[in-house]
């Protein structure tokens, strides 16, 4: 066998993979652009820097941070952002260097005059959080709602955060816990991270998940 043949085959396969990735990305962008047109939203297909204006923990993680397919529109004083956000984590183990890129769709809701305490919520990770508790890691728990406290890790202002995460909001989060990865609040904005890239045709469901969290947080954890 010609020794060049395997190299050509590998390069051909790599080229096909890259081509598929490019075409898939273009198709996704076109679908998001269609959603933006239906909503009358401003659409930025790549290079949106809006995420840098929000003081959220997610936007400080890793390197090579990017937001693509960013939609922005306003309704009843609330500005909604939907976009594909990604960042890369580099790891070093001895002489080896590895990297992993995390891609997710996020929904951000912001309103002028809103004053939410810095709050971070994620799903409980049984083993990791058990070890963390053994070494003194603390989160906010509700004695009257052990189901919620076992399902989530909640961090934030020890006084104000429990006030806005009331019974009705806790119930909403429990019911929808498989649909998102993290929620962050700070000042005039709230963000729901869905943990993976979601389909453009799901946009209404994504906003419908985030909007009640915003309204109930603004109303001290009660339904609007």
C-alpha positions in Angstrom: 0.0 0.0 0.0 1.2 3.5 -0.8 2.1 5.1 2.5 0.5 8.4 1.3 -2.9 6.8 0.9 -3.8 6.6 4.6 -2.8 10.3 5.0 -5.0 11.3 2.1 -7.9 9.3 3.6 -7.5 11.0 7.0 -7.3 14.4 5.4 -10.4 13.7 3.3 -12.4 12.6 6.4 -11.2 15.6 8.3 -12.3 17.8 5.4 -15.8 16.2 5.3 -16.2 16.7 9.1 -15.2 20.4 8.8 -17.6 20.9 5.8 -20.5 19.3 7.7 -19.8 21.5 10.7 -19.7 24.6 8.6 -23.0 23.7 6.8 -24.7 22.8 10.1 -23.6 26.2 11.5 -24.9 28.1 8.5 -28.2 26.2 8.7 -28.6 27.0 12.4 -27.8 30.7 11.8 -30.4 30.9 9.0 -33.0 29.4 11.3 -32.2 31.8 14.1 -32.4 34.7 11.6 -35.9 33.5 10.6 -36.9 33.6 14.3 -35.5 37.1 14.6 -37.5 38.3 11.6 -40.7 36.9 13.0 -40.1 38.6 16.4 -38.9 41.8 14.9 -35.7 41.3 16.9 -32.2 42.7 16.2 -30.0 39.8 15.0 -26.3 39.5 15.3 -25.1 36.2 13.7 -21.6 36.4 15.1 -19.3 38.5 17.1 -21.9 39.9 19.6 -20.2 41.3 22.7 -23.4 41.9 24.6 -22.5 39.1 27.1 -19.5 41.2 28.3 -21.9 43.8 29.7 -23.4 41.4 32.3 -21.7 40.5 35.6 -22.5 36.8 35.4 -20.2 34.0 36.5 -20.7 32.1 33.3 -19.2 35.0 31.3 -16.0 34.9 33.3 -15.3 31.2 32.8 -12.6 29.9 30.5 -11.2 31.6 27.4 -12.2 32.2 23.7 -15.6 33.5 24.8 -18.0 34.1 22.0 -21.7 34.7 21.5 -23.3 33.9 18.1 -26.8 34.0 16.8 -27.8 36.8 19.2 -31.4 38.0 19.2 -32.5 41.1 21.1 -35.9 42.6 21.4 -38.0 44.6 23.9 -41.5 44.2 25.2 -43.2 46.0 28.0 -40.0 47.4 29.3 -38.2 44.1 29.4 -35.3 43.5 27.0 -34.8 39.8 26.1 -31.6 38.4 24.8 -31.3 34.9 23.2 -28.0 33.6 22.0 -25.5 30.8 21.6 -22.7 31.3 24.0 -19.4 29.3 24.1 -16.1 29.2 26.0 -13.1 26.9 26.2 -11.5 25.4 29.3 -7.8 24.3 29.0 -6.4 21.6 31.3 -2.8 20.6 31.9 -1.9 17.1 33.1 1.9 16.6 33.2 3.1 17.1 29.6 -0.3 16.9 28.0 -2.6 19.8 27.3 -6.3 19.2 26.6 -9.1 21.6 25.9 -12.9 21.4 25.9 -15.4 23.9 24.5 -18.7 24.3 26.2 -21.6 25.5 24.0 -25.0 26.5 25.3 -28.0 28.7 24.6 -28.7 31.4 27.1 -31.7 33.7 27.7 -31.1 37.0 29.5 -33.9 39.3 30.7 -33.1 42.8 31.8 -35.2 45.8 32.9 -34.1 49.3 33.9 -34.6 49.9 37.6 -34.6 46.2 38.6 -32.5 45.5 41.6 -31.9 41.8 42.1 -29.3 40.5 44.6 -26.3 38.6 43.2 -27.7 35.0 43.0 -26.4 31.7 41.5 -28.5 28.5 41.3 -27.6 25.2 39.8 -28.7 21.6 40.0 -27.3 19.6 42.8 -24.5 17.2 41.9 -24.8 14.5 44.6 -21.2 13.2 45.0 -19.4 16.5 44.3 -21.6 18.5 46.6 -21.4 15.9 49.3 -17.7 16.2 49.3 -17.9 20.0 49.2 -20.1 20.0 52.3 -17.6 17.9 54.1 -15.0 20.5 53.4 -17.2 23.4 54.5 -18.8 24.5 51.3 -22.1 26.3 52.1 -25.2 27.1 50.2 -28.6 28.6 51.1 -31.1 26.0 52.2 -34.8 26.2 53.2 -35.8 24.2 56.2 -39.4 24.3 55.1 -38.6 23.1 51.6 -36.1 20.1 51.8 -37.1 18.9 48.3 -35.8 22.2 46.8 -32.7 22.3 48.9 -31.8 18.7 47.9 -32.4 19.5 44.2 -30.4 22.7 43.9 -27.3 24.5 45.2 -28.3 28.2 45.8 -25.7 30.8 46.6 -26.0 34.6 47.0 -26.9 37.3 49.5 -27.9 35.5 52.7 -30.7 37.9 53.4 -32.1 39.1 50.0 -31.7 35.9 48.0 -34.0 33.8 50.2 -36.5 36.6 50.0 -36.8 36.5 46.2 -36.7 32.7 45.9 -40.1 32.2 47.5 -42.4 29.1 47.6 -44.0 29.6 44.1 -40.6 30.3 42.4 -39.1 27.3 44.1 -42.0 25.1 42.8 -41.6 26.5 39.3 -37.9 25.7 39.4 -38.5 22.2 40.7 -41.0 21.5 37.9 -38.6 22.7 35.2 -35.2 21.6 36.7 -34.4 19.3 33.8 -34.8 22.1 31.3 -31.9 24.4 32.5 -28.5 24.1 34.0 -28.0 27.4 35.9 -29.7 30.6 36.7 -27.9 33.8 37.6 -29.3 37.1 38.8 -27.5 40.4 39.5 -28.8 44.0 39.5 -31.1 44.6 36.6 -30.7 41.3 34.8 -31.4 37.6 35.1 -29.9 34.8 33.0 -31.0 31.2 32.4 -28.4 28.9 30.9 -30.0 25.9 29.2 -26.8 23.8 29.4 -26.6 22.9 25.7 -27.5 24.4 22.4 -31.2 24.5 21.9 -33.1 24.4 18.6 -34.2 27.7 17.2 -37.8 26.5 16.9 -37.8 26.1 20.7 -37.4 29.8 21.3 -40.9 30.4 22.7 -40.4 27.5 25.2 -37.1 29.0 26.3 -38.5 32.4 26.9 -41.5 30.8 28.6 -39.2 29.1 31.1 -37.2 32.2 31.9 -40.0 34.8 32.1 -41.8 33.4 35.2 -38.5 33.3 37.0 -37.9 37.0 36.2 -41.5 38.0 37.2 -41.5 36.0 40.5 -38.0 37.2 41.4 -39.2 40.8 40.8 -42.2 40.1 43.1 -40.2 38.5 45.9 -40.8 35.0 44.8 -44.6 35.2 44.3 -46.6 34.7 41.1 -47.4 37.9 39.2 
